[in-house]
Amino acid sequence: MQLLRSFRQPIAKITAKVTDESGRPIVGADAFINFLVGQEDGWGTRDLTHNKPTDDDGSFSAFDQCGGSATLAAIKQGYYKTVTD
């Protein structure tokens, strides 16, 4: 007998702003938001990754299912890579 779990993941919206050490926005940085969600069968986890460049004020956002954990990262040549949980 196989037990199947069915549940809905909450939806999260994350907005972040990428700036330099002086607080000036970094335009066009390659930004990632990775949402960690449970598998549909209830066993294990999977990643939902969104990737896009930062806009004119250095911000980016994404929304998706989220099981309580997300990771953000931003990369641009000439700057150190930044990752946060």
C-alpha positions in Angstrom: 0.0 0.0 0.0 1.4 3.4 -0.9 0.6 6.5 1.2 0.4 9.7 -0.8 0.5 13.1 0.9 -1.2 16.1 -0.7 -0.5 19.5 0.6 -0.2 23.1 -0.7 3.0 25.0 -0.3 2.6 28.6 0.9 3.4 31.3 -1.7 6.2 33.8 -0.9 7.3 37.0 -2.6 10.8 38.2 -2.1 12.1 41.5 -3.1 15.8 42.4 -2.7 18.0 45.3 -3.6 21.7 44.9 -4.7 23.9 47.8 -3.7 27.6 48.5 -3.4 29.3 49.2 -0.1 28.3 52.9 -0.5 24.6 52.1 -0.9 24.5 52.8 -4.6 22.4 50.4 -6.7 24.1 47.9 -8.9 22.2 47.8 -12.2 22.3 44.7 -14.3 23.6 42.2 -11.7 22.7 38.6 -12.4 20.3 37.9 -9.5 18.9 34.6 -8.3 16.2 33.6 -5.8 16.0 30.0 -5.0 12.9 28.7 -3.1 13.2 25.4 -1.3 9.9 23.4 -1.4 8.7 19.9 -0.5 8.2 17.3 -3.2 4.6 16.8 -4.3 4.7 13.2 -3.0 5.8 14.5 0.4 9.2 12.9 0.3 12.3 15.2 0.1 12.7 18.7 -1.3 13.3 20.4 -4.6 14.5 23.9 -5.7 12.5 26.5 -7.6 15.0 29.0 -9.0 14.3 32.4 -10.6 17.0 34.3 -12.4 17.0 37.8 -13.8 19.0 41.0 -13.9 18.6 43.8 -11.4 16.7 46.8 -12.6 17.6 50.5 -12.6 17.4 50.8 -8.8 19.3 47.5 -8.2 16.2 45.6 -7.2 14.8 42.2 -8.2 11.9 40.1 -7.0 10.2 36.7 -7.5 7.3 34.8 -6.1 6.7 31.1 -5.9 5.9 28.3 -3.6 8.1 28.3 -0.6 8.5 25.7 2.1 10.1 28.1 4.6 13.6 28.5 3.1 15.0 30.7 0.3 18.5 31.7 -0.9 19.4 34.9 -2.7 22.5 35.5 -4.8 23.8 38.3 -7.0 26.8 38.3 -9.3 28.3 41.1 -11.4 31.8 41.3 -12.9 34.0 43.6 -10.8 32.1 42.8 -7.5 32.3 39.9 -5.0 29.6 37.3 -5.3 27.0 37.7 -2.6 24.8 34.8 -1.3 22.4 35.0 1.7 19.9 32.6 3.2 
